[in-house]
Amino acid sequence: ELIREQVYLRTDDEVPYRTDVEVGLVEEVRDAGGRPALRVLASVLAANERYQRMLIGVGAQKIRSIRHAARAELRRRYGCPVELELDVVVEPGLAQ
């Protein structure tokens, strides 16, 4: 939900509320200094290619902004470094 919230905060009314986020992996890892960190892999699910392009943005700026804000919120909530990988996938079933 933290990632989904950032999608809506960063896209205003451009993207429909049926856009969803699917988390594929959450694991605890160690950072370069041996400290605990979280690694999260997630996909933002868009109803069609138009919304996919909106979510990615010119030069991937929009998805980069979403990832940065979501990572900061996850880091704040869990108190450790977070590695967040996001991609945007078309999920036609969302259009209904």
PDB file as gemmi writes it, atoms N, CA and C in Angstrom:
CRYST1    1.000    1.000    1.000  90.00  90.00  90.00 P 1                      
ATOM      1  N   GLU A   1       0.815  -1.202   0.000  1.00  0.00           N  
ATOM      2  CA  GLU A   1       0.000   0.000   0.000  1.00  0.00           C  
ATOM      3  C   GLU A   1       0.857   1.263   0.000  1.00  0.00           C  
ATOM      4  N   LEU A   2       2.035   1.225   0.599  1.00  0.00           N  
ATOM      5  CA  LEU A   2       2.903   2.408   0.598  1.00  0.00           C  
ATOM      6  C   LEU A   2       3.319   2.790  -0.818  1.00  0.00           C  
ATOM      7  N   ILE A   3       3.597   1.800  -1.636  1.00  0.00           N  
ATOM      8  CA  ILE A   3       3.983   2.076  -3.015  1.00  0.00           C  
ATOM      9  C   ILE A   3       2.778   2.609  -3.793  1.00  0.00           C  
ATOM     10  N   ARG A   4       1.645   1.980  -3.634  1.00  0.00           N  
ATOM     11  CA  ARG A   4       0.417   2.405  -4.321  1.00  0.00           C  
ATOM     12  C   ARG A   4       0.064   3.840  -3.942  1.00  0.00           C  
ATOM     13  N   GLU A   5       0.205   4.172  -2.690  1.00  0.00           N  
ATOM     14  CA  GLU A   5      -0.060   5.532  -2.241  1.00  0.00           C  
ATOM     15  C   GLU A   5       0.825   6.539  -2.990  1.00  0.00           C  
ATOM     16  N   GLN A   6       2.087   6.216  -3.167  1.00  0.00           N  
ATOM     17  CA  GLN A   6       2.993   7.117  -3.872  1.00  0.00           C  
ATOM     18  C   GLN A   6       2.624   7.242  -5.355  1.00  0.00           C  
ATOM     19  N   VAL A   7       2.107   6.170  -5.940  1.00  0.00           N  
ATOM     20  CA  VAL A   7       1.631   6.242  -7.330  1.00  0.00           C  
ATOM     21  C   VAL A   7       0.564   7.318  -7.432  1.00  0.00           C  
ATOM     22  N   TYR A   8      -0.410   7.302  -6.534  1.00  0.00           N  
ATOM     23  CA  TYR A   8      -1.515   8.267  -6.600  1.00  0.00           C  
ATOM     24  C   TYR A   8      -1.063   9.674  -6.229  1.00  0.00           C  
ATOM     25  N   LEU A   9      -0.177   9.799  -5.263  1.00  0.00           N  
ATOM     26  CA  LEU A   9       0.309  11.124  -4.891  1.00  0.00           C  
ATOM     27  C   LEU A   9       1.118  11.761  -6.005  1.00  0.00           C  
ATOM     28  N   ARG A  10       1.825  10.969  -6.781  1.00  0.00           N  
ATOM     29  CA  ARG A  10       2.714  11.494  -7.817  1.00  0.00           C  
ATOM     30  C   ARG A  10       2.058  11.633  -9.185  1.00  0.00           C  
ATOM     31  N   THR A  11       0.858  11.044  -9.367  1.00  0.00           N  
ATOM     32  CA  THR A  11       0.207  11.111 -10.681  1.00  0.00           C  
ATOM     33  C   THR A  11      -1.077  11.929 -10.661  1.00  0.00           C  
ATOM     34  N   ASP A  12      -1.475  12.446  -9.529  1.00  0.00           N  
ATOM     35  CA  ASP A  12      -2.715  13.223  -9.402  1.00  0.00           C  
ATOM     36  C   ASP A  12      -3.884  12.418  -9.966  1.00  0.00           C  
ATOM     37  N   ASP A  13      -4.628  13.010 -10.893  1.00  0.00           N  
ATOM     38  CA  ASP A  13      -5.794  12.324 -11.467  1.00  0.00           C  
ATOM     39  C   ASP A  13      -5.499  11.696 -12.818  1.00  0.00           C  
ATOM     40  N   GLU A  14      -4.228  11.612 -13.191  1.00  0.00           N  
ATOM     41  CA  GLU A  14      -3.859  11.075 -14.498  1.00  0.00           C  
ATOM     42  C   GLU A  14      -4.104   9.574 -14.609  1.00  0.00           C  
ATOM     43  N   VAL A  15      -3.955   8.858 -13.516  1.00  0.00           N  
ATOM     44  CA  VAL A  15      -4.022   7.401 -13.527  1.00  0.00           C  
ATOM     45  C   VAL A  15      -5.245   6.957 -12.729  1.00  0.00           C  
ATOM     46  N   PRO A  16      -6.042   6.012 -13.262  1.00  0.00           N  
ATOM     47  CA  PRO A  16      -7.256   5.576 -12.554  1.00  0.00           C  
ATOM     48  C   PRO A  16      -6.947   4.835 -11.259  1.00  0.00           C  
ATOM     49  N   TYR A  17      -7.910   4.858 -10.343  1.00  0.00           N  
ATOM     50  CA  TYR A  17      -7.721   4.220  -9.047  1.00  0.00           C  
ATOM     51  C   TYR A  17      -7.656   2.708  -9.106  1.00  0.00           C  
ATOM     52  N   ARG A  18      -7.950   2.134 -10.239  1.00  0.00           N  
ATOM     53  CA  ARG A  18      -7.827   0.674 -10.330  1.00  0.00           C  
ATOM     54  C   ARG A  18      -6.386   0.230 -10.583  1.00  0.00           C  
ATOM     55  N   THR A  19      -5.478   1.177 -10.752  1.00  0.00           N  
ATOM     56  CA  THR A  19      -4.064   0.842 -10.844  1.00  0.00           C  
ATOM     57  C   THR A  19      -3.665   0.146  -9.543  1.00  0.00           C  
ATOM     58  N   ASP A  20      -2.871  -0.890  -9.640  1.00  0.00           N  
ATOM     59  CA  ASP A  20      -2.539  -1.669  -8.449  1.00  0.00           C  
ATOM     60  C   ASP A  20      -1.033  -1.920  -8.396  1.00  0.00           C  
ATOM     61  N   VAL A  21      -0.579  -2.434  -7.270  1.00  0.00           N  
ATOM     62  CA  VAL A  21       0.832  -2.791  -7.096  1.00  0.00           C  
ATOM     63  C   VAL A  21       0.891  -4.235  -6.624  1.00  0.00           C  
ATOM     64  N   GLU A  22       1.764  -4.998  -7.254  1.00  0.00           N  
ATOM     65  CA  GLU A  22       1.974  -6.390  -6.868  1.00  0.00           C  
ATOM     66  C   GLU A  22       3.409  -6.539  -6.374  1.00  0.00           C  
ATOM     67  N   VAL A  23       3.556  -6.946  -5.135  1.00  0.00           N  
ATOM     68  CA  VAL A  23       4.887  -7.128  -4.557  1.00  0.00           C  
ATOM     69  C   VAL A  23       5.320  -8.565  -4.819  1.00  0.00           C  
ATOM     70  N   GLY A  24       6.436  -8.701  -5.507  1.00  0.00           N  
ATOM     71  CA  GLY A  24       6.928 -10.025  -5.859  1.00  0.00           C  
ATOM     72  C   GLY A  24       7.885 -10.607  -4.842  1.00  0.00           C  
ATOM     73  N   LEU A  25       8.644  -9.732  -4.157  1.00  0.00           N  
ATOM     74  CA  LEU A  25       9.660 -10.224  -3.237  1.00  0.00           C  
ATOM     75  C   LEU A  25       9.956  -9.175  -2.176  1.00  0.00           C  
ATOM     76  N   VAL A  26      10.040  -9.607  -0.959  1.00  0.00           N  
ATOM     77  CA  VAL A  26      10.544  -8.793   0.147  1.00  0.00           C  
ATOM     78  C   VAL A  26      11.503  -9.690   0.909  1.00  0.00           C  
ATOM     79  N   GLU A  27      12.755  -9.267   0.974  1.00  0.00           N  
ATOM     80  CA  GLU A  27      13.720 -10.085   1.700  1.00  0.00           C  
ATOM     81  C   GLU A  27      14.685  -9.199   2.477  1.00  0.00           C  
ATOM     82  N   GLU A  28      15.163  -9.742   3.581  1.00  0.00           N  
ATOM     83  CA  GLU A  28      16.176  -9.034   4.358  1.00  0.00           C  
ATOM     84  C   GLU A  28      17.538  -9.412   3.796  1.00  0.00           C  
ATOM     85  N   VAL A  29      18.339  -8.400   3.542  1.00  0.00           N  
ATOM     86  CA  VAL A  29      19.693  -8.597   3.023  1.00  0.00           C  
ATOM     87  C   VAL A  29      20.648  -7.788   3.889  1.00  0.00           C  
ATOM     88  N   ARG A  30      21.907  -7.847   3.585  1.00  0.00           N  
ATOM     89  CA  ARG A  30      22.922  -7.032   4.264  1.00  0.00           C  
ATOM     90  C   ARG A  30      23.461  -6.011   3.285  1.00  0.00           C  
ATOM     91  N   ASP A  31      23.614  -4.768   3.717  1.00  0.00           N  
ATOM     92  CA  ASP A  31      24.193  -3.750   2.843  1.00  0.00           C  
ATOM     93  C   ASP A  31      25.712  -3.908   2.819  1.00  0.00           C  
ATOM     94  N   ALA A  32      26.400  -3.021   2.127  1.00  0.00           N  
ATOM     95  CA  ALA A  32      27.858  -3.120   1.967  1.00  0.00           C  
ATOM     96  C   ALA A  32      28.589  -3.116   3.301  1.00  0.00           C  
ATOM     97  N   GLY A  33      28.016  -2.462   4.312  1.00  0.00           N  
ATOM     98  CA  GLY A  33      28.642  -2.410   5.630  1.00  0.00           C  
ATOM     99  C   GLY A  33      28.228  -3.550   6.547  1.00  0.00           C  
ATOM    100  N   GLY A  34      27.437  -4.500   6.018  1.00  0.00           N  
ATOM    101  CA  GLY A  34      26.997  -5.638   6.829  1.00  0.00           C  
ATOM    102  C   GLY A  34      25.754  -5.361   7.657  1.00  0.00           C  
ATOM    103  N   ARG A  35      25.165  -4.197   7.503  1.00  0.00           N  
ATOM    104  CA  ARG A  35      23.952  -3.854   8.256  1.00  0.00           C  
ATOM    105  C   ARG A  35      22.720  -4.427   7.563  1.00  0.00           C  
ATOM    106  N   PRO A  36      21.670  -4.734   8.332  1.00  0.00           N  
ATOM    107  CA  PRO A  36      20.446  -5.260   7.709  1.00  0.00           C  
ATOM    108  C   PRO A  36      19.790  -4.214   6.821  1.00  0.00           C  
ATOM    109  N   ALA A  37      19.217  -4.698   5.728  1.00  0.00           N  
ATOM    110  CA  ALA A  37      18.504  -3.854   4.778  1.00  0.00           C  
ATOM    111  C   ALA A  37      17.370  -4.680   4.180  1.00  0.00           C  
ATOM    112  N   LEU A  38      16.428  -4.008   3.534  1.00  0.00           N  
ATOM    113  CA  LEU A  38      15.335  -4.695   2.855  1.00  0.00           C  
ATOM    114  C   LEU A  38      15.515  -4.584   1.352  1.00  0.00           C  
ATOM    115  N   ARG A  39      15.194  -5.651   0.666  1.00  0.00           N  
ATOM    116  CA  ARG A  39      15.171  -5.655  -0.800  1.00  0.00           C  
ATOM    117  C   ARG A  39      13.742  -5.957  -1.209  1.00  0.00           C  
ATOM    118  N   VAL A  40      13.161  -5.060  -1.996  1.00  0.00           N  
ATOM    119  CA  VAL A  40      11.767  -5.193  -2.411  1.00  0.00           C  
ATOM    120  C   VAL A  40      11.698  -5.114  -3.934  1.00  0.00           C  
ATOM    121  N   LEU A  41      11.038  -6.095  -4.540  1.00  0.00           N  
ATOM    122  CA  LEU A  41      10.770  -6.091  -5.971  1.00  0.00           C  
ATOM    123  C   LEU A  41       9.259  -6.008  -6.147  1.00  0.00           C  
ATOM    124  N   ALA A  42       8.795  -5.012  -6.905  1.00  0.00           N  
ATOM    125  CA  ALA A  42       7.362  -4.823  -7.081  1.00  0.00           C  
ATOM    126  C   ALA A  42       7.050  -4.360  -8.492  1.00  0.00           C  
ATOM    127  N   SER A  43       5.811  -4.599  -8.904  1.00  0.00           N  
ATOM    128  CA  SER A  43       5.326  -4.162 -10.205  1.00  0.00           C  
ATOM    129  C   SER A  43       4.106  -3.286 -10.013  1.00  0.00           C  
ATOM    130  N   VAL A  44       4.080  -2.171 -10.722  1.00  0.00           N  
ATOM    131  CA  VAL A  44       2.884  -1.332 -10.772  1.00  0.00           C  
ATOM    132  C   VAL A  44       2.079  -1.855 -11.949  1.00  0.00           C  
ATOM    133  N   LEU A  45       0.821  -2.213 -11.702  1.00  0.00           N  
ATOM    134  CA  LEU A  45      -0.026  -2.791 -12.734  1.00  0.00           C  
ATOM    135  C   LEU A  45      -0.917  -1.705 -13.328  1.00  0.00           C  
ATOM    136  N   ALA A  46      -0.800  -1.492 -14.632  1.00  0.00           N  
ATOM    137  CA  ALA A  46      -1.581  -0.482 -15.339  1.00  0.00           C  
ATOM    138  C   ALA A  46      -2.614  -1.167 -16.227  1.00  0.00           C  
ATOM    139  N   ALA A  47      -3.755  -0.514 -16.432  1.00  0.00           N  
ATOM    140  CA  ALA A  47      -4.847  -1.103 -17.204  1.00  0.00           C  
ATOM    141  C   ALA A  47      -4.545  -1.201 -18.690  1.00  0.00           C  
ATOM    142  N   ASN A  48      -3.707  -0.297 -19.218  1.00  0.00           N  
ATOM    143  CA  ASN A  48      -3.385  -0.340 -20.640  1.00  0.00           C  
ATOM    144  C   ASN A  48      -2.049   0.368 -20.890  1.00  0.00           C  
ATOM    145  N   GLU A  49      -1.599   0.334 -22.140  1.00  0.00           N  
ATOM    146  CA  GLU A  49      -0.295   0.906 -22.473  1.00  0.00           C  
ATOM    147  C   GLU A  49      -0.251   2.416 -22.271  1.00  0.00           C  
ATOM    148  N   ARG A  50      -1.376   3.093 -22.460  1.00  0.00           N  
ATOM    149  CA  ARG A  50      -1.425   4.547 -22.247  1.00  0.00           C  
ATOM    150  C   ARG A  50      -1.056   4.882 -20.799  1.00  0.00           C  
ATOM    151  N   TYR A  51      -1.664   4.172 -19.864  1.00  0.00           N  
ATOM    152  CA  TYR A  51      -1.366   4.419 -18.448  1.00  0.00           C  
ATOM    153  C   TYR A  51       0.042   3.967 -18.094  1.00  0.00           C  
ATOM    154  N   GLN A  52       0.499   2.901 -18.746  1.00  0.00           N  
ATOM    155  CA  GLN A  52       1.871   2.446 -18.524  1.00  0.00           C  
ATOM    156  C   GLN A  52       2.851   3.569 -18.888  1.00  0.00           C  
ATOM    157  N   ARG A  53       2.641   4.190 -20.054  1.00  0.00           N  
ATOM    158  CA  ARG A  53       3.512   5.284 -20.476  1.00  0.00           C  
ATOM    159  C   ARG A  53       3.434   6.464 -19.510  1.00  0.00           C  
ATOM    160  N   MET A  54       2.234   6.767 -19.001  1.00  0.00           N  
ATOM    161  CA  MET A  54       2.081   7.858 -18.029  1.00  0.00           C  
ATOM    162  C   MET A  54       2.857   7.563 -16.747  1.00  0.00           C  
ATOM    163  N   LEU A  55       2.780   6.317 -16.292  1.00  0.00           N  
ATOM    164  CA  LEU A  55       3.462   5.937 -15.054  1.00  0.00           C  
ATOM    165  C   LEU A  55       4.978   5.941 -15.212  1.00  0.00           C  
ATOM    166  N   ILE A  56       5.450   5.579 -16.368  1.00  0.00           N  
ATOM    167  CA  ILE A  56       6.899   5.589 -16.605  1.00  0.00           C  
ATOM    168  C   ILE A  56       7.374   7.030 -16.791  1.00  0.00           C  
ATOM    169  N   GLY A  57       6.663   7.805 -17.594  1.00  0.00           N  
ATOM    170  CA  GLY A  57       7.014   9.201 -17.804  1.00  0.00           C  
ATOM    171  C   GLY A  57       8.174   9.375 -18.772  1.00  0.00           C  
ATOM    172  N   VAL A  58       8.367  10.606 -19.191  1.00  0.00           N  
ATOM    173  CA  VAL A  58       9.446  10.938 -20.127  1.00  0.00           C  
ATOM    174  C   VAL A  58      10.792  10.678 -19.443  1.00  0.00           C  
ATOM    175  N   GLY A  59      11.616   9.878 -20.086  1.00  0.00           N  
ATOM    176  CA  GLY A  59      12.919   9.556 -19.516  1.00  0.00           C  
ATOM    177  C   GLY A  59      12.835   8.792 -18.207  1.00  0.00           C  
ATOM    178  N   ALA A  60      11.700   8.109 -17.976  1.00  0.00           N  
ATOM    179  CA  ALA A  60      11.448   7.337 -16.747  1.00  0.00           C  
ATOM    180  C   ALA A  60      11.402   8.210 -15.495  1.00  0.00           C  
ATOM    181  N   GLN A  61      11.167   9.495 -15.675  1.00  0.00           N  
ATOM    182  CA  GLN A  61      11.147  10.410 -14.527  1.00  0.00           C  
ATOM    183  C   GLN A  61      10.023  10.113 -13.539  1.00  0.00           C  
ATOM    184  N   LYS A  62       8.827   9.765 -14.028  1.00  0.00           N  
ATOM    185  CA  LYS A  62       7.681   9.547 -13.135  1.00  0.00           C  
ATOM    186  C   LYS A  62       7.908   8.321 -12.259  1.00  0.00           C  
ATOM    187  N   ILE A  63       8.291   7.198 -12.853  1.00  0.00           N  
ATOM    188  CA  ILE A  63       8.492   5.991 -12.055  1.00  0.00           C  
ATOM    189  C   ILE A  63       9.681   6.161 -11.122  1.00  0.00           C  
ATOM    190  N   ARG A  64      10.673   6.915 -11.540  1.00  0.00           N  
ATOM    191  CA  ARG A  64      11.827   7.202 -10.677  1.00  0.00           C  
ATOM    192  C   ARG A  64      11.377   8.004  -9.444  1.00  0.00           C  
ATOM    193  N   SER A  65      10.505   8.981  -9.662  1.00  0.00           N  
ATOM    194  CA  SER A  65       9.976   9.788  -8.559  1.00  0.00           C  
ATOM    195  C   SER A  65       9.145   8.932  -7.600  1.00  0.00           C  
ATOM    196  N   ILE A  66       8.322   8.053  -8.160  1.00  0.00           N  
ATOM    197  CA  ILE A  66       7.503   7.147  -7.340  1.00  0.00           C  
ATOM    198  C   ILE A  66       8.404   6.234  -6.520  1.00  0.00           C  
ATOM    199  N   ARG A  67       9.413   5.665  -7.170  1.00  0.00           N  
ATOM    200  CA  ARG A  67      10.343   4.752  -6.472  1.00  0.00           C  
ATOM    201  C   ARG A  67      11.087   5.468  -5.350  1.00  0.00           C  
ATOM    202  N   HIS A  68      11.568   6.659  -5.635  1.00  0.00           N  
ATOM    203  CA  HIS A  68      12.314   7.427  -4.633  1.00  0.00           C  
ATOM    204  C   HIS A  68      11.440   7.722  -3.410  1.00  0.00           C  
ATOM    205  N   ALA A  69      10.223   8.183  -3.625  1.00  0.00           N  
ATOM    206  CA  ALA A  69       9.325   8.522  -2.513  1.00  0.00           C  
ATOM    207  C   ALA A  69       8.908   7.272  -1.735  1.00  0.00           C  
ATOM    208  N   ALA A  70       8.605   6.195  -2.445  1.00  0.00           N  
ATOM    209  CA  ALA A  70       8.204   4.955  -1.772  1.00  0.00           C  
ATOM    210  C   ALA A  70       9.355   4.377  -0.965  1.00  0.00           C  
ATOM    211  N   ARG A  71      10.551   4.426  -1.530  1.00  0.00           N  
ATOM    212  CA  ARG A  71      11.729   3.917  -0.808  1.00  0.00           C  
ATOM    213  C   ARG A  71      11.983   4.718   0.464  1.00  0.00           C  
ATOM    214  N   ALA A  72      11.836   6.040   0.388  1.00  0.00           N  
ATOM    215  CA  ALA A  72      12.018   6.888   1.572  1.00  0.00           C  
ATOM    216  C   ALA A  72      10.979   6.560   2.641  1.00  0.00           C  
ATOM    217  N   GLU A  73       9.748   6.337   2.224  1.00  0.00           N  
ATOM    218  CA  GLU A  73       8.689   6.002   3.185  1.00  0.00           C  
ATOM    219  C   GLU A  73       8.926   4.630   3.801  1.00  0.00           C  
ATOM    220  N   LEU A  74       9.350   3.664   3.007  1.00  0.00           N  
ATOM    221  CA  LEU A  74       9.665   2.331   3.540  1.00  0.00           C  
ATOM    222  C   LEU A  74      10.836   2.404   4.518  1.00  0.00           C  
ATOM    223  N   ARG A  75      11.846   3.179   4.167  1.00  0.00           N  
ATOM    224  CA  ARG A  75      13.015   3.343   5.042  1.00  0.00           C  
ATOM    225  C   ARG A  75      12.609   3.980   6.363  1.00  0.00           C  
ATOM    226  N   ARG A  76      11.747   4.985   6.292  1.00  0.00           N  
ATOM    227  CA  ARG A  76      11.270   5.649   7.506  1.00  0.00           C  
ATOM    228  C   ARG A  76      10.457   4.675   8.374  1.00  0.00           C  
ATOM    229  N   ARG A  77       9.597   3.919   7.748  1.00  0.00           N  
ATOM    230  CA  ARG A  77       8.723   3.008   8.486  1.00  0.00           C  
ATOM    231  C   ARG A  77       9.484   1.844   9.110  1.00  0.00           C  
ATOM    232  N   TYR A  78      10.470   1.277   8.382  1.00  0.00           N  
ATOM    233  CA  TYR A  78      11.168   0.091   8.879  1.00  0.00           C  
ATOM    234  C   TYR A  78      12.525   0.388   9.506  1.00  0.00           C  
ATOM    235  N   GLY A  79      12.998   1.606   9.376  1.00  0.00           N  
ATOM    236  CA  GLY A  79      14.224   2.013  10.053  1.00  0.00           C  
ATOM    237  C   GLY A  79      15.500   1.370   9.541  1.00  0.00           C  
ATOM    238  N   CYS A  80      15.508   1.001   8.271  1.00  0.00           N  
ATOM    239  CA  CYS A  80      16.713   0.425   7.690  1.00  0.00           C  
ATOM    240  C   CYS A  80      16.778   0.800   6.214  1.00  0.00           C  
ATOM    241  N   PRO A  81      17.944   0.665   5.602  1.00  0.00           N  
ATOM    242  CA  PRO A  81      18.049   0.954   4.170  1.00  0.00           C  
ATOM    243  C   PRO A  81      17.128   0.041   3.358  1.00  0.00           C  
ATOM    244  N   VAL A  82      16.615   0.567   2.257  1.00  0.00           N  
ATOM    245  CA  VAL A  82      15.705  -0.200   1.403  1.00  0.00           C  
ATOM    246  C   VAL A  82      16.168  -0.110  -0.044  1.00  0.00           C  
ATOM    247  N   GLU A  83      16.268  -1.254  -0.678  1.00  0.00           N  
ATOM    248  CA  GLU A  83      16.532  -1.329  -2.115  1.00  0.00           C  
ATOM    249  C   GLU A  83      15.193  -1.674  -2.759  1.00  0.00           C  
ATOM    250  N   LEU A  84      14.669  -0.761  -3.565  1.00  0.00           N  
ATOM    251  CA  LEU A  84      13.350  -0.945  -4.173  1.00  0.00           C  
ATOM    252  C   LEU A  84      13.475  -0.944  -5.687  1.00  0.00           C  
ATOM    253  N   GLU A  85      13.020  -2.020  -6.304  1.00  0.00           N  
ATOM    254  CA  GLU A  85      12.983  -2.116  -7.756  1.00  0.00           C  
ATOM    255  C   GLU A  85      11.527  -2.134  -8.191  1.00  0.00           C  
ATOM    256  N   LEU A  86      11.169  -1.203  -9.079  1.00  0.00           N  
ATOM    257  CA  LEU A  86       9.805  -1.107  -9.589  1.00  0.00           C  
ATOM    258  C   LEU A  86       9.801  -1.249 -11.101  1.00  0.00           C  
ATOM    259  N   ASP A  87       8.809  -1.948 -11.616  1.00  0.00           N  
ATOM    260  CA  ASP A  87       8.567  -1.917 -13.045  1.00  0.00           C  
ATOM    261  C   ASP A  87       7.079  -1.660 -13.255  1.00  0.00           C  
ATOM    262  N   VAL A  88       6.705  -1.315 -14.464  1.00  0.00           N  
ATOM    263  CA  VAL A  88       5.313  -1.020 -14.783  1.00  0.00           C  
ATOM    264  C   VAL A  88       4.854  -2.026 -15.824  1.00  0.00           C  
ATOM    265  N   VAL A  89       3.800  -2.761 -15.496  1.00  0.00           N  
ATOM    266  CA  VAL A  89       3.315  -3.852 -16.327  1.00  0.00           C  
ATOM    267  C   VAL A  89       1.859  -3.604 -16.704  1.00  0.00           C  
ATOM    268  N   VAL A  90       1.507  -3.868 -17.962  1.00  0.00           N  
ATOM    269  CA  VAL A  90       0.113  -3.768 -18.396  1.00  0.00           C  
ATOM    270  C   VAL A  90      -0.625  -5.020 -17.938  1.00  0.00           C  
ATOM    271  N   GLU A  91      -1.720  -4.810 -17.233  1.00  0.00           N  
ATOM    272  CA  GLU A  91      -2.580  -5.894 -16.738  1.00  0.00           C  
ATOM    273  C   GLU A  91      -3.981  -5.610 -17.263  1.00  0.00           C  
ATOM    274  N   PRO A  92      -4.333  -6.157 -18.449  1.00  0.00           N  
ATOM    275  CA  PRO A  92      -5.601  -5.814 -19.083  1.00  0.00           C  
ATOM    276  C   PRO A  92      -6.836  -6.066 -18.214  1.00  0.00           C  
ATOM    277  N   GLY A  93      -6.793  -6.993 -17.307  1.00  0.00           N  
ATOM    278  CA  GLY A  93      -7.926  -7.288 -16.432  1.00  0.00           C  
ATOM    279  C   GLY A  93      -8.305  -6.124 -15.532  1.00  0.00           C  
ATOM    280  N   LEU A  94      -7.421  -5.167 -15.345  1.00  0.00           N  
ATOM    281  CA  LEU A  94      -7.719  -4.014 -14.498  1.00  0.00           C  
ATOM    282  C   LEU A  94      -8.700  -3.063 -15.174  1.00  0.00           C  
ATOM    283  N   ALA A  95      -8.831  -3.140 -16.483  1.00  0.00           N  
ATOM    284  CA  ALA A  95      -9.662  -2.202 -17.237  1.00  0.00           C  
ATOM    285  C   ALA A  95     -11.156  -2.416 -16.999  1.00  0.00           C  
ATOM    286  N   GLN A  96     -11.542  -3.522 -16.451  1.00  0.00           N  
ATOM    287  CA  GLN A  96     -12.956  -3.817 -16.263  1.00  0.00           C  
ATOM    288  C   GLN A  96     -13.533  -3.162 -15.062  1.00  0.00           C  
TER     289      GLN A  96                                                      
END                                                                             
